[in-house]
Amino acid sequence: MDRHERIVIIGSGPAGLTAAIYAARAAIPPLVIEGLSRGGPPGGQLVNTTDVENYPGFPKGILGPELMGLFKEQAERFGTGFLAGDVESVDLSKRPFTLKIQGVEGDLNVTADALIIATGAQAKWLGLPTEDRLKGYGVSACATCDGFFFRDQHVLVVGGGDTAMEEASYLTKHASKVTLIHRRDDLRASKIMQQRAQENPKIAWMLSHAIEEIVGEPGHGGVKGAKIRNLKTNALSDVECQGVFVAIGHQPNTDLFKGQLEMDESGYLILAGKKGAQTATKVPGVFAAGDVADHVYRQAISAAGTGCMAAIDAERFLSH
Ligand SMILES: Cc1cc2nc3c(=O)[nH]c(=O)nc-3n(C[C@H](O)[C@H](O)[C@H](O)COP(=O)(O)OP(=O)(O)OC[C@H]3O[C@@H](n4cnc5c(N)ncnc54)[C@H](O)[C@@H]3O)c2cc1C
């Protein structure tokens, strides 16, 4: 089965759904390919979290899945169409663009005059079973999002790159102590970031160490500690802590676009930065919004902001 749309949006996180609200209200009701599992769940990364306290408009905070339910309701209200499925491949070499979709109700091809890519990114995790169980209960991959919950507590940060240094430094604003754990003796982070973290008296260091298990129960106060292996002596120690921040990088969901769109060395989409259409890629008619093109801010509000911009850019592209 084939169908044609004026605007197709790939992804139903804050970027995709904000783009949908703006496109639909500009009288171009788009089709949103929601995503199933390939690049995260429908609703995006916030569906996997509990309290969101920094999204404006919700002074008492809101649960991540509830917030994304409201985004969707608002997009539906103005006529956005939704398709439950994953985009398997795209052809951006000719117009209309073609998307092959593996949908819940079968495979289909969708063609589009304009495309908004909002496929987001996924945090890289350590892969421990205890880490998975405690995500949202003391285990996090975002200090800006969750640091506030750890006032006067001890937290661990795992990683050795710039992100880990930045997360550790940021967390010292809230936590009483931050211990940075890294598998190697040397850090990948830039010298300036290392120096800033090393000069911070609230940061302790466990280099050549690795977390083997995170201790705690989701229903009983979350993280209580971690079992940490000294990789030089093989000794295992118990460390009490209330939070574990994994800062080993993010993976943007851009495999689909390899060879067709410009990306940086980590796979983030590079925007053409055109005056008057900041979300444009090098391919006319293809726009990108949210974490898929942003390794710096990675917040729901910044994703929503660029989603709005992408819809305005796409609408102007179509009307010219
Ligand atoms: C645990 C956690 C807690 C967080 N807490 C906060 C917070 O408190 N405040 C805050 O501002 N930010 C928070 N963030 C960050 C925030 O979630 C992200 O910045 C935001 O979700 C990015 O939005 P996005 O729309 O760009 O992408 P995403 O939310 O990642 O959404 C991507 C969408 O694309 C879809 N997709 C991917 N590949 C395909 C494909 N091939 N075909 C179809 N669909 C596809 C996915 O299914 C998903 O719907 C948190 C992140 C995490 C992981």
The ligand as an SDF file (V2000), in Angstrom:
LIG
                    3D

 53 58  0  0  0  0  0  0  0  0999 V2000
   15.6490    9.1760   31.3500 C   0  0  0  0  0  0  0  0  0  0  0  0
   15.5860   10.5610   30.7190 C   0  0  0  0  0  0  0  0  0  0  0  0
   15.0700   11.6140   31.4470 C   0  0  0  0  0  0  0  0  0  0  0  0
   14.9990   12.8750   30.8850 C   0  0  0  0  0  0  0  0  0  0  0  0
   14.4710   13.9010   31.6150 N   0  0  0  0  0  0  0  0  0  0  0  0
   14.3340   15.1200   31.0580 C   0  0  0  0  0  0  0  0  0  0  0  0
   13.7580   16.1850   31.8020 C   0  0  0  0  0  0  0  0  0  0  0  0
   13.3990   16.0460   32.9720 O   0  0  0  0  0  0  0  0  0  0  0  0
   13.6520   17.3850   31.1630 N   0  0  0  0  0  0  0  0  0  0  0  0
   14.0660   17.5960   29.8760 C   0  0  0  0  0  0  0  0  0  0  0  0
   13.9080   18.6920   29.3500 O   0  0  0  0  0  0  0  0  0  0  0  0
   14.6390   16.5990   29.1730 N   0  0  0  0  0  0  0  0  0  0  0  0
   14.7840   15.3750   29.7280 C   0  0  0  0  0  0  0  0  0  0  0  0
   15.3760   14.3720   29.0130 N   0  0  0  0  0  0  0  0  0  0  0  0
   15.8570   14.6640   27.6610 C   0  0  0  0  0  0  0  0  0  0  0  0
   14.6690   14.6650   26.6720 C   0  0  0  0  0  0  0  0  0  0  0  0
   13.9320   13.4830   26.8640 O   0  0  0  0  0  0  0  0  0  0  0  0
   15.1660   14.7680   25.2570 C   0  0  0  0  0  0  0  0  0  0  0  0
   15.9730   15.9130   25.1070 O   0  0  0  0  0  0  0  0  0  0  0  0
   13.9800   14.8640   24.2870 C   0  0  0  0  0  0  0  0  0  0  0  0
   13.1200   13.7710   24.4530 O   0  0  0  0  0  0  0  0  0  0  0  0
   14.4440   14.9270   22.8400 C   0  0  0  0  0  0  0  0  0  0  0  0
   13.3260   14.9740   22.0410 O   0  0  0  0  0  0  0  0  0  0  0  0
   13.3410   14.5220   20.5170 P   0  0  0  0  0  0  0  0  0  0  0  0
   11.9470   14.7150   20.0460 O   0  0  0  0  0  0  0  0  0  0  0  0
   14.4390   15.1930   19.8060 O   0  0  0  0  0  0  0  0  0  0  0  0
   13.7280   12.9730   20.5070 O   0  0  0  0  0  0  0  0  0  0  0  0
   13.2020   11.7110   21.2980 P   0  0  0  0  0  0  0  0  0  0  0  0
   12.4620   12.0660   22.5250 O   0  0  0  0  0  0  0  0  0  0  0  0
   14.4020   10.8300   21.4130 O   0  0  0  0  0  0  0  0  0  0  0  0
   12.1620   11.0370   20.2830 O   0  0  0  0  0  0  0  0  0  0  0  0
   12.6020   10.3850   19.1210 C   0  0  0  0  0  0  0  0  0  0  0  0
   11.4190    9.7700   18.4150 C   0  0  0  0  0  0  0  0  0  0  0  0
   11.8470    9.2560   17.1750 O   0  0  0  0  0  0  0  0  0  0  0  0
   11.3400    7.9570   16.9830 C   0  0  0  0  0  0  0  0  0  0  0  0
   12.2010    7.2330   16.0410 N   0  0  0  0  0  0  0  0  0  0  0  0
   13.5260    7.0120   16.0960 C   0  0  0  0  0  0  0  0  0  0  0  0
   13.9350    6.2770   15.0410 N   0  0  0  0  0  0  0  0  0  0  0  0
   12.8380    6.0600   14.2860 C   0  0  0  0  0  0  0  0  0  0  0  0
   12.5690    5.3620   13.0570 C   0  0  0  0  0  0  0  0  0  0  0  0
   13.5410    4.7390   12.3760 N   0  0  0  0  0  0  0  0  0  0  0  0
   11.3050    5.3450   12.5840 N   0  0  0  0  0  0  0  0  0  0  0  0
   10.2980    5.9770   13.2510 C   0  0  0  0  0  0  0  0  0  0  0  0
   10.4860    6.6490   14.3960 N   0  0  0  0  0  0  0  0  0  0  0  0
   11.7230    6.6740   14.9170 C   0  0  0  0  0  0  0  0  0  0  0  0
   11.3110    7.3800   18.3900 C   0  0  0  0  0  0  0  0  0  0  0  0
   10.4480    6.2650   18.4660 O   0  0  0  0  0  0  0  0  0  0  0  0
   10.7790    8.5950   19.1550 C   0  0  0  0  0  0  0  0  0  0  0  0
    9.3930    8.6780   19.0050 O   0  0  0  0  0  0  0  0  0  0  0  0
   15.4660   13.0920   29.5580 C   0  0  0  0  0  0  0  0  0  0  0  0
   15.9930   12.0250   28.8300 C   0  0  0  0  0  0  0  0  0  0  0  0
   16.0570   10.7780   29.3950 C   0  0  0  0  0  0  0  0  0  0  0  0
   16.6290    9.6230   28.5960 C   0  0  0  0  0  0  0  0  0  0  0  0
  1  2  1  0
  2  3  1  0
  2 52  2  0
  3  4  2  0
  4  5  1  0
  4 50  1  0
  5  6  2  0
  6  7  1  0
  6 13  1  0
  7  8  2  0
  7  9  1  0
  9 10  1  0
 10 11  2  0
 10 12  1  0
 12 13  2  0
 13 14  1  0
 14 15  1  0
 14 50  1  0
 15 16  1  0
 16 17  1  0
 16 18  1  0
 18 19  1  0
 18 20  1  0
 20 21  1  0
 20 22  1  0
 22 23  1  0
 23 24  1  0
 24 25  2  0
 24 26  1  0
 24 27  1  0
 27 28  1  0
 28 29  2  0
 28 30  1  0
 28 31  1  0
 31 32  1  0
 32 33  1  0
 33 34  1  0
 33 48  1  0
 34 35  1  0
 35 36  1  0
 35 46  1  0
 36 37  1  0
 36 45  1  0
 37 38  2  0
 38 39  1  0
 39 40  1  0
 39 45  2  0
 40 41  1  0
 40 42  2  0
 42 43  1  0
 43 44  2  0
 44 45  1  0
 46 47  1  0
 46 48  1  0
 48 49  1  0
 50 51  2  0
 51 52  1  0
 52 53  1  0
M  END
$$$$
